[in-house]
Amino acid sequence: MLPHCGDIIDLFGRGGGKKAAEDLDVPYLGAIPLDPAMAKAGDEGRPYVIRHADTPTWKAVYEVMENLVKLVES
């Protein structure tokens, strides 16, 4: 994700994770856009969500977590 405008760039292409999950017959949990602020938060030892709860990256992380919970509970 571009920090100055919030646009998402598919740096590694799109759909590779989903295709790999299908090829390996494992559940696909979702995609998470890269955000430089997430790396910075990790380097600082601060949870990303505290300052970035409304970002597309955090929403994607939350969706992946929800999908994992649903998978574990089933």
N, C-alpha and C positions, 0 to 999 in steps of 0.2 A: 504494500500500500504506500502510496506517495504521501509523505508527511505534510507537504504544503497544500495539497488539494484533496486528499482522501481517495483519489482514484486507485483502483486495483489493477496492477499489471501482472499478467501471468508470466512471471519470470522463467518458470520451468515448463511452460505450456499448460494445457488444461486437460483434465480427464485422465491423466496417467495413473493417479492413485485409484480411481474407481475401476479402471481397466485391470490394474494389477490385482485388486481385490477379487474381481470376477475371475481372472485367470487362476488365482490361487484358491478360489472357492472359500473366501473368508468375508466376513461382513465389512462393508464400506461404511465408515463412521462419519465421513464428511471431509471437507477441505477447509484449511485455515490460511487466510491471506497473511503473507509476511508483513510485519510492521516493525520498523527500526526501533520504535518506542518499547516494544516487548523485550528486545535484546538489552536496551538501556536499563529497563526496570530490573531485569535479571542481574545485570552487572552491579546495580546499586543495591541489590538485595531487597527490593520493594515489589510487592505484588502488582502486577500490571493492571489488574482490574480496579484497583483503588483510584487510579487517575484516568482510566480509559474504559470505563464500564459501558459507554454508549458507542464504542467504535465497531466497525464491521468485523475487525479481528476478534474482539472479545465475544461478540455475538456468535461468531463461528466456533470459537473454543467452547462456549456454553452449549451450543447445539451438538458438538461432538461428544461432550460429557454426557448430555442427556441421552444421546443415542447409545452410548456405552452402558449407562445405567439400565436402559430398557433392555438391552441385550443380556446383561447379567441377571436381571430380574426374571427373564422369560425362561 
